[in-house]
């Protein structure tokens, strides 16, 4: 039974975007393992509090991720 756990920083993705992640990741797993696995494929999107995630020793915040997504340097 596949279990996909996606962790994102809170406030970056909308509810619709997170639902899209669940659908598309499920579809991807089904492409790999076969349609029979769809009913038992679990996808969980977990939000990590802004500032509780670090990269290279530097805390990342919601604003940092949004800036990166917009093609700007993190603040």
C-alpha distances in whole Angstrom, upper triangle without the diagonal:
4,7,10,13,16,20,23,26,27,30,29,27,27,25,25,24,21,20,21,18,15,16,17,14,12,14,14,10,11,14,13,10,12,12,11,7,9,9,6,6,8,11,14,17,19,23,25,29,31,33,30,28,30,31,33,35,35,34,32,33,32,36,35,32,33,36,34,33,36,37,39,39,38,40
4,7,10,13,16,20,23,24,27,25,23,24,23,23,21,18,18,18,15,13,14,14,11,9,12,11,8,10,12,11,9,12,12,12,8,9,10,7,5,6,8,11,14,17,20,22,26,28,30,27,25,27,27,30,31,32,31,29,30,29,32,31,28,30,33,30,29,33,33,35,36,34,37
4,6,10,13,16,20,21,23,23,21,22,20,21,19,16,16,16,14,11,13,14,10,10,13,12,10,12,15,14,13,15,15,15,11,11,12,9,6,5,6,8,11,13,17,18,22,25,26,23,22,24,25,27,29,29,27,26,27,26,29,28,25,27,30,28,27,30,31,33,33,31,34
4,6,10,13,17,18,20,19,17,19,18,18,16,13,14,14,11,9,12,11,8,8,12,11,9,12,14,13,13,16,16,17,13,13,14,11,8,6,5,6,8,11,14,16,20,22,23,21,19,21,22,25,26,26,24,23,23,23,26,25,22,24,26,24,23,27,28,29,29,28,30
4,7,10,13,15,18,17,15,17,16,17,15,12,13,14,11,10,13,13,10,11,15,14,13,16,18,17,17,20,20,20,17,16,17,14,11,8,6,5,6,7,11,12,16,18,20,17,16,18,19,22,23,23,21,19,20,19,23,22,19,21,24,22,21,25,26,27,27,25,27
4,7,10,12,14,13,12,14,14,15,13,10,12,12,9,9,13,12,10,12,15,14,14,17,19,18,19,21,22,23,19,18,19,17,14,11,8,6,5,6,8,10,14,15,17,15,13,16,16,20,21,21,19,16,17,16,19,19,15,18,20,19,17,21,22,24,24,22,24
4,7,9,12,11,11,14,14,16,13,11,14,15,11,12,16,15,13,16,19,18,18,21,22,22,23,25,25,26,23,21,22,20,17,14,11,8,6,5,6,7,10,12,14,12,10,13,14,17,18,17,15,13,14,13,16,16,13,16,18,17,16,20,21,22,22,19,21
4,6,9,8,8,11,12,14,12,10,13,14,11,13,16,16,15,17,20,19,20,23,24,24,25,27,27,29,25,23,24,23,20,17,13,11,7,6,5,6,9,9,12,11,9,12,13,17,17,16,13,11,11,10,13,12,10,12,15,14,13,17,18,19,19,16,18
4,7,6,8,11,13,16,13,12,16,17,14,16,19,19,18,21,23,23,23,26,28,28,29,31,31,32,29,27,28,26,23,20,17,14,10,8,5,5,6,6,8,8,7,10,12,16,16,14,11,8,7,6,10,10,8,10,13,13,13,16,17,17,17,14,15
4,6,7,10,11,14,13,11,15,16,15,16,20,20,19,22,24,24,25,28,29,29,31,32,32,33,30,27,28,27,24,21,17,14,10,8,5,6,5,6,9,10,10,13,16,19,19,17,13,11,9,7,10,12,10,11,14,15,14,17,19,19,19,16,17
4,6,7,10,12,11,11,14,16,15,17,20,20,20,23,25,25,26,29,30,31,32,33,33,34,31,29,29,28,26,22,19,16,12,11,8,9,9,8,12,13,13,16,18,21,21,19,15,12,9,6,9,11,10,9,13,14,13,15,18,18,18,16,16
4,7,10,12,10,10,14,14,13,16,18,18,18,21,23,23,24,27,28,28,30,32,31,33,30,27,28,28,25,22,18,16,12,12,9,10,11,9,13,14,13,15,16,20,20,18,15,12,9,6,8,10,7,7,10,11,10,12,15,15,16,14,15
4,7,8,6,6,10,10,10,12,15,15,15,18,20,20,22,24,25,26,28,29,28,30,27,24,25,25,22,19,16,14,10,11,9,12,13,13,16,17,16,18,19,23,23,21,18,15,13,10,12,13,10,9,13,13,11,13,16,18,19,17,19
4,5,5,6,9,10,11,13,14,15,16,18,20,21,23,24,26,27,29,29,28,30,27,24,25,25,22,20,16,15,12,13,11,14,15,15,19,19,19,22,23,26,27,25,22,18,16,12,14,16,14,12,16,17,14,16,19,20,22,20,21
4,5,5,6,9,10,11,12,14,15,17,18,20,21,23,24,26,27,27,26,27,25,22,22,22,20,17,14,13,10,12,11,15,16,17,20,21,20,23,25,29,29,27,24,21,19,15,18,20,17,16,20,20,17,19,23,24,25,24,25
4,5,5,6,9,10,11,12,14,15,16,18,20,21,22,25,26,26,24,26,24,20,21,22,20,18,15,14,12,14,14,18,19,20,23,24,23,26,26,30,31,29,26,23,21,18,19,21,18,17,20,20,17,19,22,24,26,25,26
4,5,5,6,9,10,10,12,14,15,16,18,20,21,23,24,25,23,25,23,20,21,22,19,17,14,13,10,13,13,16,18,18,21,21,20,23,23,27,28,26,24,20,19,15,17,18,15,14,18,17,14,16,19,21,23,22,24
4,5,5,6,9,10,10,12,14,15,17,18,20,21,22,23,22,24,21,18,19,19,16,14,10,9,7,10,10,14,16,17,20,20,19,21,22,26,27,25,23,19,18,15,18,19,16,15,19,18,16,19,21,23,24,23,24
4,5,5,6,9,10,11,12,14,16,17,18,20,21,21,20,21,19,16,16,17,14,13,10,10,9,12,13,17,19,20,24,23,22,25,26,29,30,29,26,23,22,19,22,23,19,19,23,22,19,22,24,26,28,26,28
4,5,5,6,8,10,10,12,14,15,16,18,20,20,19,21,19,16,17,18,15,14,11,12,11,14,15,19,21,22,25,24,23,25,26,29,31,29,27,24,23,20,22,22,19,18,22,21,18,20,22,25,27,26,28
4,6,5,6,8,10,10,12,14,15,17,18,19,18,20,17,15,17,17,13,12,9,9,8,12,13,16,19,20,23,22,20,22,23,26,28,26,24,21,21,18,21,21,17,17,21,19,16,19,21,24,25,24,26
4,6,5,6,9,10,11,12,14,16,16,17,16,17,15,12,13,13,10,9,6,7,8,11,14,17,20,22,24,23,22,24,25,28,29,29,26,24,23,21,24,24,20,21,24,23,20,23,25,27,28,27,29
4,6,5,6,9,10,11,12,15,15,15,14,16,14,10,12,13,10,10,8,11,11,15,17,21,24,25,28,27,25,28,28,31,33,32,30,27,26,24,26,26,23,23,26,25,22,24,26,29,30,29,32
4,5,5,6,9,10,10,13,14,14,14,16,14,12,14,15,12,12,10,12,12,16,18,21,24,25,27,27,24,26,26,29,31,30,29,26,26,23,25,25,21,22,25,23,20,23,24,27,28,28,31
4,5,5,6,9,10,11,12,13,13,15,13,11,13,13,9,9,7,10,11,14,17,19,23,24,26,25,23,24,24,27,29,29,27,24,25,23,25,25,21,22,25,23,20,23,25,27,28,27,30
4,5,5,6,9,10,10,11,10,12,9,7,10,10,6,7,7,10,12,16,19,22,25,26,29,27,25,28,27,31,32,32,30,28,28,26,29,28,25,25,28,26,24,27,28,31,32,31,34
4,6,5,6,9,10,10,9,12,10,8,11,12,9,11,11,14,15,19,22,25,28,29,31,30,28,30,29,32,34,34,32,30,30,28,30,30,26,26,29,27,24,27,29,31,33,32,35
4,5,5,7,9,10,10,13,11,10,14,14,10,12,11,14,16,19,21,24,27,28,30,29,26,28,27,30,32,32,31,28,29,27,29,29,25,26,28,26,23,26,27,30,31,30,34
4,5,5,6,8,9,11,8,8,11,11,8,10,10,13,15,19,22,24,28,29,31,29,27,28,28,30,32,33,31,29,30,28,31,30,26,28,30,28,26,29,30,32,33,32,35
4,5,5,5,5,8,6,6,10,10,8,11,12,16,18,21,24,27,31,32,34,32,30,32,31,34,36,36,35,33,33,31,34,33,30,30,33,31,28,31,32,35,36,35,38
4,6,6,7,10,10,10,13,14,12,15,15,18,20,23,26,29,32,33,35,34,31,33,32,34,37,37,36,33,34,32,34,34,30,31,33,30,28,31,32,35,36,35,39
4,6,9,11,10,11,14,14,12,14,15,18,20,23,26,28,32,33,35,33,30,32,31,33,35,36,35,33,34,33,35,34,30,31,34,31,29,32,32,35,36,35,39
4,7,8,7,9,12,11,10,13,15,18,21,24,27,29,33,35,36,34,32,33,32,35,37,38,37,35,36,34,37,36,32,34,36,33,31,35,35,38,39,38,41
4,5,6,8,11,11,11,14,16,20,22,26,29,31,35,37,38,37,34,36,35,38,40,40,39,37,38,36,39,38,34,35,38,35,33,36,37,40,41,40,43
4,5,6,8,10,10,14,16,19,22,25,28,31,35,36,39,37,35,37,37,39,41,41,40,37,38,36,39,38,34,35,38,36,33,36,37,40,41,40,43
4,6,7,8,10,13,16,20,23,26,29,32,35,38,40,38,36,38,38,41,42,43,41,39,39,37,40,40,36,37,40,38,36,39,40,43,44,42,45
4,6,5,6,10,13,16,19,22,26,28,32,34,36,34,32,34,34,37,39,39,37,35,36,34,37,37,33,34,37,35,33,36,37,40,41,39,42
4,5,5,9,11,14,17,21,24,27,30,32,35,33,31,33,34,37,38,38,36,34,34,32,35,35,31,32,35,33,31,34,35,38,39,38,40
4,6,8,11,14,18,21,24,27,30,33,35,33,32,34,35,38,39,39,37,35,35,33,36,36,33,34,37,35,33,36,38,40,41,39,42
4,6,10,13,16,19,23,25,29,31,33,31,30,32,33,36,37,37,35,33,34,32,35,35,32,33,36,34,32,36,37,39,40,38,41
4,7,10,13,16,20,23,26,28,30,28,27,29,30,32,34,34,32,30,30,29,32,32,28,30,33,31,29,32,33,36,36,35,37
4,7,10,13,16,19,23,25,27,25,24,26,27,30,31,31,29,27,27,26,29,29,26,27,30,29,27,30,32,34,34,32,35
4,7,10,13,16,20,22,24,22,21,23,24,27,28,28,26,24,24,22,26,25,22,23,27,25,23,27,28,30,31,29,31
4,6,10,13,16,18,21,19,18,21,22,25,26,26,23,21,21,20,23,23,20,22,25,24,22,25,27,29,29,27,29
4,7,10,13,15,18,16,15,18,20,23,24,23,20,18,18,16,19,20,17,18,21,20,19,22,24,25,26,23,25
4,6,10,12,15,13,12,16,18,21,21,21,18,16,15,14,18,18,16,17,21,20,19,22,24,25,25,22,24
4,6,9,12,10,10,14,16,20,20,18,15,13,12,11,15,15,13,15,18,18,17,20,22,23,22,19,20
4,6,8,7,7,11,13,17,16,15,12,10,10,10,14,14,12,15,18,17,17,20,22,22,21,18,19
4,6,5,7,11,14,18,16,14,11,10,8,9,12,13,13,15,17,18,18,21,22,22,21,17,17
4,6,7,10,13,16,15,12,8,7,5,6,9,9,10,12,14,15,16,18,19,18,17,14,13
4,5,7,10,13,11,9,5,5,5,8,10,10,11,13,15,15,17,19,20,18,17,13,12
4,7,10,13,11,10,7,7,8,10,13,13,13,16,17,17,19,21,22,21,19,16,16
4,7,10,9,8,6,5,8,10,13,11,11,14,16,15,16,19,20,19,17,14,15
4,7,6,5,4,5,9,12,13,11,11,15,16,14,17,19,19,18,16,12,14
4,5,5,6,7,11,13,14,11,11,15,15,13,16,18,18,17,14,11,13
4,6,8,10,14,17,17,14,15,18,17,15,18,21,19,18,15,13,15
4,7,9,13,16,17,14,16,19,19,17,20,22,21,20,17,14,15
4,6,10,13,14,11,13,16,15,14,18,20,19,17,14,11,11
4,7,10,11,9,11,14,14,14,17,19,19,17,14,11,11
4,7,8,6,7,10,11,11,13,15,16,14,12,9,9
4,5,5,7,9,10,11,13,14,16,14,13,9,9
4,5,5,6,9,10,11,12,15,13,13,10,10
4,6,5,6,9,10,10,12,11,11,8,7
4,5,5,6,9,10,11,9,8,5,6
4,5,5,6,9,10,9,9,7,9
4,5,5,6,9,9,10,8,10
4,5,5,6,5,6,6,7
4,5,5,5,6,6,9
4,5,7,9,9,12
4,6,9,10,12
4,7,9,12
4,6,9
4,6
4
